[in-house]
Amino acid sequence: MDLQDLSPTSEYERCATVHNTEEVCKALDVDIAKVEESLHDMVKNKNNAFDIFTDFLDKHKIKFDYYSGRG
């Protein structure tokens, strides 16, 4: 599971990748079939969706790989 911040106004690309989706399901209290919908509801139509997602991961101590660099 990953989220990329590909804002056309940003000089940098950011990517967060979670390898243990079960931890995300547990934190959201949903099964795997509902995890995508729940995450979408959390960040939809928000300019800072990437930051909301990574803050959520940090808050729940969910490990993720992070990349930031020129796209």
CNS distance restraints for C-alpha pairs under 8 A (distance, minus, plus):
assign (resid   1 and name CA) (resid  17 and name CA) 5.73 0.50 0.50
assign (resid   1 and name CA) (resid  18 and name CA) 5.26 0.50 0.50
assign (resid   1 and name CA) (resid  19 and name CA) 6.58 0.50 0.50
assign (resid   1 and name CA) (resid  21 and name CA) 6.82 0.50 0.50
assign (resid   2 and name CA) (resid  15 and name CA) 6.94 0.50 0.50
assign (resid   2 and name CA) (resid  16 and name CA) 5.43 0.50 0.50
assign (resid   2 and name CA) (resid  17 and name CA) 4.14 0.50 0.50
assign (resid   2 and name CA) (resid  18 and name CA) 6.03 0.50 0.50
assign (resid   3 and name CA) (resid  15 and name CA) 5.74 0.50 0.50
assign (resid   3 and name CA) (resid  16 and name CA) 5.47 0.50 0.50
assign (resid   3 and name CA) (resid  17 and name CA) 6.66 0.50 0.50
assign (resid   3 and name CA) (resid  50 and name CA) 6.92 0.50 0.50
assign (resid   4 and name CA) (resid  13 and name CA) 7.29 0.50 0.50
assign (resid   4 and name CA) (resid  14 and name CA) 5.68 0.50 0.50
assign (resid   4 and name CA) (resid  15 and name CA) 4.36 0.50 0.50
assign (resid   4 and name CA) (resid  16 and name CA) 6.56 0.50 0.50
assign (resid   4 and name CA) (resid  50 and name CA) 7.17 0.50 0.50
assign (resid   5 and name CA) (resid  13 and name CA) 5.90 0.50 0.50
assign (resid   5 and name CA) (resid  14 and name CA) 5.10 0.50 0.50
assign (resid   5 and name CA) (resid  15 and name CA) 6.30 0.50 0.50
assign (resid   5 and name CA) (resid  50 and name CA) 6.05 0.50 0.50
assign (resid   6 and name CA) (resid  10 and name CA) 7.39 0.50 0.50
assign (resid   6 and name CA) (resid  12 and name CA) 7.92 0.50 0.50
assign (resid   6 and name CA) (resid  13 and name CA) 5.57 0.50 0.50
assign (resid   6 and name CA) (resid  14 and name CA) 7.09 0.50 0.50
assign (resid   7 and name CA) (resid  13 and name CA) 7.67 0.50 0.50
assign (resid  11 and name CA) (resid  70 and name CA) 6.53 0.50 0.50
assign (resid  11 and name CA) (resid  71 and name CA) 7.72 0.50 0.50
assign (resid  12 and name CA) (resid  68 and name CA) 6.49 0.50 0.50
assign (resid  12 and name CA) (resid  69 and name CA) 5.18 0.50 0.50
assign (resid  12 and name CA) (resid  70 and name CA) 4.65 0.50 0.50
assign (resid  12 and name CA) (resid  71 and name CA) 5.98 0.50 0.50
assign (resid  13 and name CA) (resid  67 and name CA) 7.86 0.50 0.50
assign (resid  13 and name CA) (resid  68 and name CA) 5.61 0.50 0.50
assign (resid  13 and name CA) (resid  69 and name CA) 5.44 0.50 0.50
assign (resid  13 and name CA) (resid  70 and name CA) 5.73 0.50 0.50
assign (resid  13 and name CA) (resid  71 and name CA) 5.03 0.50 0.50
assign (resid  14 and name CA) (resid  66 and name CA) 7.35 0.50 0.50
assign (resid  14 and name CA) (resid  67 and name CA) 5.54 0.50 0.50
assign (resid  14 and name CA) (resid  68 and name CA) 4.43 0.50 0.50
assign (resid  14 and name CA) (resid  69 and name CA) 6.72 0.50 0.50
assign (resid  15 and name CA) (resid  65 and name CA) 7.94 0.50 0.50
assign (resid  15 and name CA) (resid  66 and name CA) 5.71 0.50 0.50
assign (resid  15 and name CA) (resid  67 and name CA) 5.06 0.50 0.50
assign (resid  15 and name CA) (resid  68 and name CA) 6.52 0.50 0.50
assign (resid  16 and name CA) (resid  54 and name CA) 7.27 0.50 0.50
assign (resid  16 and name CA) (resid  64 and name CA) 6.24 0.50 0.50
assign (resid  16 and name CA) (resid  65 and name CA) 5.56 0.50 0.50
assign (resid  16 and name CA) (resid  66 and name CA) 4.63 0.50 0.50
assign (resid  16 and name CA) (resid  67 and name CA) 6.54 0.50 0.50
assign (resid  17 and name CA) (resid  64 and name CA) 5.30 0.50 0.50
assign (resid  17 and name CA) (resid  65 and name CA) 5.04 0.50 0.50
assign (resid  17 and name CA) (resid  66 and name CA) 6.58 0.50 0.50
assign (resid  18 and name CA) (resid  62 and name CA) 7.82 0.50 0.50
assign (resid  18 and name CA) (resid  63 and name CA) 6.68 0.50 0.50
assign (resid  18 and name CA) (resid  64 and name CA) 4.58 0.50 0.50
assign (resid  18 and name CA) (resid  65 and name CA) 6.58 0.50 0.50
assign (resid  19 and name CA) (resid  63 and name CA) 7.93 0.50 0.50
assign (resid  19 and name CA) (resid  64 and name CA) 6.84 0.50 0.50
assign (resid  20 and name CA) (resid  24 and name CA) 7.33 0.50 0.50
assign (resid  21 and name CA) (resid  25 and name CA) 6.35 0.50 0.50
assign (resid  21 and name CA) (resid  32 and name CA) 7.91 0.50 0.50
assign (resid  22 and name CA) (resid  26 and name CA) 6.16 0.50 0.50
assign (resid  22 and name CA) (resid  32 and name CA) 7.45 0.50 0.50
assign (resid  23 and name CA) (resid  27 and name CA) 6.19 0.50 0.50
assign (resid  23 and name CA) (resid  62 and name CA) 6.59 0.50 0.50
assign (resid  24 and name CA) (resid  28 and name CA) 6.15 0.50 0.50
assign (resid  24 and name CA) (resid  35 and name CA) 7.57 0.50 0.50
assign (resid  24 and name CA) (resid  57 and name CA) 7.78 0.50 0.50
assign (resid  24 and name CA) (resid  62 and name CA) 7.32 0.50 0.50
assign (resid  25 and name CA) (resid  29 and name CA) 5.72 0.50 0.50
assign (resid  25 and name CA) (resid  30 and name CA) 5.17 0.50 0.50
assign (resid  25 and name CA) (resid  31 and name CA) 5.80 0.50 0.50
assign (resid  25 and name CA) (resid  32 and name CA) 6.27 0.50 0.50
assign (resid  25 and name CA) (resid  35 and name CA) 5.94 0.50 0.50
assign (resid  26 and name CA) (resid  30 and name CA) 6.55 0.50 0.50
assign (resid  26 and name CA) (resid  31 and name CA) 7.85 0.50 0.50
assign (resid  27 and name CA) (resid  60 and name CA) 6.61 0.50 0.50
assign (resid  28 and name CA) (resid  35 and name CA) 7.50 0.50 0.50
assign (resid  28 and name CA) (resid  38 and name CA) 7.42 0.50 0.50
assign (resid  30 and name CA) (resid  34 and name CA) 5.94 0.50 0.50
assign (resid  30 and name CA) (resid  35 and name CA) 6.16 0.50 0.50
assign (resid  30 and name CA) (resid  38 and name CA) 7.95 0.50 0.50
assign (resid  31 and name CA) (resid  35 and name CA) 6.39 0.50 0.50
assign (resid  32 and name CA) (resid  36 and name CA) 7.87 0.50 0.50
assign (resid  34 and name CA) (resid  38 and name CA) 6.14 0.50 0.50
assign (resid  35 and name CA) (resid  39 and name CA) 6.14 0.50 0.50
assign (resid  36 and name CA) (resid  40 and name CA) 6.07 0.50 0.50
assign (resid  37 and name CA) (resid  41 and name CA) 6.18 0.50 0.50
assign (resid  38 and name CA) (resid  42 and name CA) 6.32 0.50 0.50
assign (resid  39 and name CA) (resid  43 and name CA) 6.51 0.50 0.50
assign (resid  40 and name CA) (resid  44 and name CA) 5.44 0.50 0.50
assign (resid  42 and name CA) (resid  52 and name CA) 7.97 0.50 0.50
assign (resid  43 and name CA) (resid  48 and name CA) 7.91 0.50 0.50
assign (resid  43 and name CA) (resid  49 and name CA) 4.87 0.50 0.50
assign (resid  43 and name CA) (resid  50 and name CA) 7.96 0.50 0.50
assign (resid  43 and name CA) (resid  52 and name CA) 6.76 0.50 0.50
assign (resid  43 and name CA) (resid  53 and name CA) 7.26 0.50 0.50
assign (resid  44 and name CA) (resid  49 and name CA) 7.14 0.50 0.50
assign (resid  45 and name CA) (resid  49 and name CA) 7.85 0.50 0.50
assign (resid  48 and name CA) (resid  52 and name CA) 6.27 0.50 0.50
assign (resid  49 and name CA) (resid  53 and name CA) 6.15 0.50 0.50
assign (resid  50 and name CA) (resid  54 and name CA) 6.26 0.50 0.50
assign (resid  51 and name CA) (resid  55 and name CA) 5.87 0.50 0.50
assign (resid  52 and name CA) (resid  56 and name CA) 6.10 0.50 0.50
assign (resid  53 and name CA) (resid  57 and name CA) 6.36 0.50 0.50
assign (resid  54 and name CA) (resid  58 and name CA) 6.14 0.50 0.50
assign (resid  55 and name CA) (resid  59 and name CA) 5.99 0.50 0.50
assign (resid  56 and name CA) (resid  60 and name CA) 6.29 0.50 0.50
assign (resid  57 and name CA) (resid  61 and name CA) 5.98 0.50 0.50
assign (resid  57 and name CA) (resid  62 and name CA) 4.94 0.50 0.50
assign (resid  57 and name CA) (resid  63 and name CA) 7.14 0.50 0.50
assign (resid  57 and name CA) (resid  64 and name CA) 7.68 0.50 0.50
assign (resid  58 and name CA) (resid  62 and name CA) 6.08 0.50 0.50
assign (resid  58 and name CA) (resid  63 and name CA) 7.66 0.50 0.50
